[in-house]
Each structure stands twice: as structure tokens, then as C-alpha cells.
Amino acid sequence: MNATTPTLWDKSFKMVFGGSGGVGKTTLLQRFMYNEFNPATPLTVGVAFNTCQIERQGRNIGLALWDLGGQERFRFIQSIYMEKSNAAFVAFDMSNLGTIGQVPDWVNMIRQYNDPSIPIVLVGTKMDLVSNEELENIHAIANQLVVDYGLYCYGPTSSLLKLNVDEIIYYMVDLLLYNDYYNNTSQAQA
């Protein structure tokens, strides 16, 4: 992965990352983009914007990654940055199940400012802080949210261990590439 801004991409996608404050969105993005883990990452004030280039399926893909501050006081400006997104991730802290209660609000807000069929992935963060005994219950709750809100999938992650960090983002990129190919093929046949 190259965290510099390239001059030419085969395809580019805008992805937003929402969720309560302190759930680990910024840390997950830093791990993905720079392979760095900082346990003292400060809370995002408002919105943070990053770009990177990855190679997927033999194509150069530009990603615009919008990290939305999770505090309620930033909600009034977030709609501006959510618009025209290709995909979204809604995160909750697996070690603080109170944060999963905000997931429906984030899903609804993202859909309100985008095409309601926008692909959304539920991301559980800080899996390394959860005991094996707790995982079954957390997975059951998260998977039920996927069903109830029509999300694409649920992915538990650990930025500390770099567990499923790249995979969850690559999953979304592959899905977007597939959808783009399918839509272009369908239009060509019409």
C-alpha cells in the first residue's frame, strides 16, 4: 500500500468511517494506511480525511477515507462529508458494548445522506480486549444488527494485532469493484 496521493487511478472510492467516539476508527485507519499502532491516538475533532492507493485485482485503486468524529457535537457538519460516499463502515468497541447502541443511528444517518443501498459493513474493534467467553455473545449481537439493518457483513478487528484490518477494507474494495463491473456489464447488454 502506498499512502501517497497518486496522479492516476484506475478507479477511486470514497469510504466513510462512523461510530461512537473512542471506538478505534482512527487507530484502525492508521494501522491500515501506515501499519502503525498508537494506543494513545487522540479523538478525531470533526472529520479527518486521508487518501491512499492500493492495488486490487490488478488495478490501481484510490481510496478517500473519511474518519468521522464520533462525538455528538460534530453531527451537524458530518452530513456534508458523508454525501456521495461509495461505501461506509460503522464501528463499535467490542470491549464496550454500550457503543453498539449507536450503530443504528450511524447506519440511518449514512443512508439518509447517500443512496439507501450504500454498502455498509459493521466493524467490531478492539477484539484483543475481549475474552473468548464474551466473543460468542458479541458476535451474536453484531450479526443480528447485520440482519436487522441490511448490512453487508460484520467483521471483528484488532488494530493492535492487525487482525482483519486490511481484510475488512479489501472486502469492501472488492465488493465495489464487483458492483462496478456488474453495473457496467449490465448497461452494455441493455
Backbone torsions as a table, in degrees:
resi	resn	phi	psi	omega
1	MET	NA	143.6	-179.8
2	ASN	-120.0	119.3	-176.7
3	ALA	-87.4	14.8	175.9
4	THR	-95.8	163.5	-179.9
5	THR	-88.3	114.7	-179.9
6	PRO	-78.5	164.7	179.0
7	THR	-90.6	-20.3	-176.9
8	LEU	-143.0	126.2	176.3
9	TRP	-120.3	147.0	172.7
10	ASP	-71.3	-33.4	-178.5
11	LYS	-155.6	148.4	175.2
12	SER	-134.0	149.0	-178.4
13	PHE	-135.7	141.3	173.4
14	LYS	-100.5	125.4	179.6
15	MET	-125.5	134.0	177.1
16	VAL	-109.1	146.8	179.3
17	PHE	-120.6	113.2	-179.9
18	GLY	-118.7	167.5	179.9
19	GLY	147.3	165.8	-179.4
20	SER	-56.8	157.8	177.3
21	GLY	-63.9	137.8	175.6
22	GLY	83.2	7.4	-178.5
23	VAL	-80.0	-15.4	176.4
24	GLY	111.7	18.7	-179.9
25	LYS	-63.1	-48.2	-178.3
26	THR	-64.1	-42.6	179.4
27	THR	-62.8	-41.0	177.6
28	LEU	-62.2	-43.8	179.8
29	LEU	-67.0	-38.4	177.5
30	GLN	-64.9	-37.6	178.1
31	ARG	-66.2	-42.4	179.7
32	PHE	-65.3	-48.2	-172.6
33	MET	-78.5	-40.5	-171.8
34	TYR	-119.8	-0.8	-175.5
35	ASN	54.8	40.7	178.5
36	GLU	-119.4	145.8	175.1
37	PHE	-125.6	122.5	177.4
38	ASN	-123.8	107.7	-177.8
39	PRO	-67.4	-13.1	-179.1
40	ALA	-108.9	33.5	178.8
41	THR	-61.9	127.3	179.6
42	PRO	-71.3	157.2	177.2
43	LEU	-64.1	145.0	177.5
44	THR	-74.7	128.4	177.4
45	VAL	-93.6	110.8	-179.7
46	GLY	77.0	-98.5	-176.5
47	VAL	-144.7	141.6	172.0
48	ALA	-119.3	143.4	-175.7
49	PHE	-124.2	131.9	177.5
50	ASN	-135.6	151.0	171.9
51	THR	-126.5	151.6	174.0
52	CYS	-154.7	165.7	177.6
53	GLN	-119.9	134.8	174.5
54	ILE	-129.7	162.6	172.7
55	GLU	-110.1	127.0	-179.9
56	ARG	-140.4	132.0	177.3
57	GLN	52.3	37.9	177.4
58	GLY	74.0	13.9	-178.0
59	ARG	-122.7	146.2	173.7
60	ASN	-82.8	120.7	-175.9
61	ILE	-115.4	128.1	173.9
62	GLY	-95.5	130.4	178.2
63	LEU	-114.7	128.5	170.1
64	ALA	-104.5	111.1	-172.8
65	LEU	-107.9	114.2	-177.6
66	TRP	-104.1	115.5	-178.6
67	ASP	-98.7	106.9	-175.7
68	LEU	-89.7	123.6	176.7
69	GLY	-58.0	136.0	-172.4
70	GLY	-86.5	-8.0	-177.5
71	GLN	-72.3	143.7	-177.8
72	GLU	-55.4	-34.6	-175.4
73	ARG	-65.7	-14.2	-179.9
74	PHE	-96.0	-3.3	-174.1
75	ARG	-60.7	-32.5	-175.0
76	PHE	-65.2	-25.0	179.9
77	ILE	-100.3	-13.7	-172.3
78	GLN	-69.1	-29.0	-179.1
79	SER	-59.6	-33.7	179.2
80	ILE	-61.3	-40.8	-175.3
81	TYR	-85.2	-17.8	179.1
82	MET	-79.4	-28.8	-172.8
83	GLU	-58.4	147.3	175.7
84	LYS	59.9	34.1	175.8
85	SER	-82.9	147.7	175.5
86	ASN	-87.6	-25.3	-176.3
87	ALA	-160.3	163.3	179.8
88	ALA	-144.6	152.1	173.5
89	PHE	-123.8	132.1	174.6
90	VAL	-116.3	121.8	-173.0
91	ALA	-107.4	149.1	169.9
92	PHE	-137.7	156.0	-178.8
93	ASP	-88.7	113.9	-177.9
94	MET	-64.6	-21.2	179.1
95	SER	-90.7	-1.1	178.6
96	ASN	-140.6	85.0	-173.6
97	LEU	-64.6	-12.8	173.7
98	GLY	-59.9	-27.0	-178.6
99	THR	-73.9	-19.2	179.9
100	ILE	-71.3	-21.3	177.9
101	GLY	-65.8	-20.7	178.7
102	GLN	-86.2	-10.5	-176.8
103	VAL	-56.4	-48.2	-179.8
104	PRO	-58.5	-38.7	178.7
105	ASP	-62.0	-43.7	179.7
106	TRP	-65.6	-43.4	179.3
107	VAL	-60.0	-47.1	-178.9
108	ASN	-64.5	-39.8	179.8
109	MET	-65.8	-43.8	179.1
110	ILE	-61.7	-43.8	179.6
111	ARG	-68.5	-31.8	179.5
112	GLN	-62.3	-35.7	-174.8
113	TYR	-103.6	11.2	179.0
114	ASN	-142.3	178.6	170.6
115	ASP	-58.6	128.4	-178.4
116	PRO	-57.2	-18.9	179.6
117	SER	-90.7	11.8	179.6
118	ILE	-52.8	133.0	177.1
119	PRO	-66.8	126.3	178.4
120	ILE	-126.1	131.5	176.5
121	VAL	-112.2	133.8	175.0
122	LEU	-86.8	127.0	-176.6
123	VAL	-118.1	119.8	171.4
124	GLY	-90.4	126.4	-178.6
125	THR	-107.6	166.1	174.8
126	LYS	61.5	37.2	179.8
127	MET	-58.4	-28.8	-179.6
128	ASP	-65.8	-15.8	-179.4
129	LEU	-93.8	3.1	-174.9
130	VAL	-111.9	137.5	178.4
131	SER	-74.9	156.9	177.9
132	ASN	-58.8	-32.8	179.8
133	GLU	-65.4	-33.5	-178.5
134	GLU	-80.2	-23.7	-173.2
135	LEU	-59.0	-42.2	-177.3
136	GLU	-58.8	-44.6	179.1
137	ASN	-65.5	-43.9	179.8
138	ILE	-62.8	-45.6	178.8
139	HIS	-60.6	-39.9	179.9
140	ALA	-64.0	-44.3	178.9
141	ILE	-63.5	-46.9	-178.2
142	ALA	-63.9	-44.9	180.0
143	ASN	-64.6	-32.0	176.0
144	GLN	-67.7	-37.4	175.7
145	LEU	-62.9	-39.0	177.5
146	VAL	-58.2	-45.3	179.9
147	VAL	-67.9	-49.6	-174.9
148	ASP	-62.3	-34.2	-174.4
149	TYR	-110.3	8.3	176.2
150	GLY	62.3	39.8	178.6
151	LEU	-82.4	162.8	-176.1
152	TYR	-76.0	-39.8	177.9
153	CYS	-171.1	175.7	175.2
154	TYR	-123.4	133.7	178.4
155	GLY	-131.1	114.5	173.9
156	PRO	-76.4	137.7	-176.6
157	THR	-135.0	162.5	169.3
158	SER	-139.8	114.0	176.6
159	SER	-69.6	-33.8	178.4
160	LEU	-59.2	-49.1	-177.7
161	LEU	-90.1	-3.0	-173.8
162	LYS	54.8	43.0	-179.0
163	LEU	-92.4	117.3	177.3
164	ASN	63.8	12.3	-179.6
165	VAL	-68.8	-57.9	178.7
166	ASP	-64.5	-40.3	-174.3
167	GLU	-60.3	-40.6	-176.5
168	ILE	-68.9	-35.1	178.7
169	ILE	-76.4	-41.5	177.1
170	TYR	-63.0	-36.3	175.8
171	TYR	-55.6	-47.4	-178.0
172	MET	-66.3	-42.3	178.3
173	VAL	-60.6	-45.6	178.8
174	ASP	-61.1	-40.2	177.7
175	LEU	-62.7	-44.7	179.6
176	LEU	-65.1	-39.9	177.1
177	LEU	-63.8	-42.2	177.7
178	TYR	-61.8	-48.0	180.0
179	ASN	-60.5	-40.5	178.9
180	ASP	-63.1	-45.8	178.9
181	TYR	-62.7	-47.3	-178.9
182	TYR	-61.3	-45.1	-179.6
183	ASN	-64.8	-40.7	178.7
184	ASN	-67.8	-38.7	178.5
185	THR	-66.8	-42.9	-180.0
186	SER	-63.7	-40.6	180.0
187	GLN	-68.5	-36.2	-179.8
188	ALA	-67.4	-31.9	-179.0
189	GLN	-81.7	-17.6	-176.6
190	ALA	-75.5	NA	NA
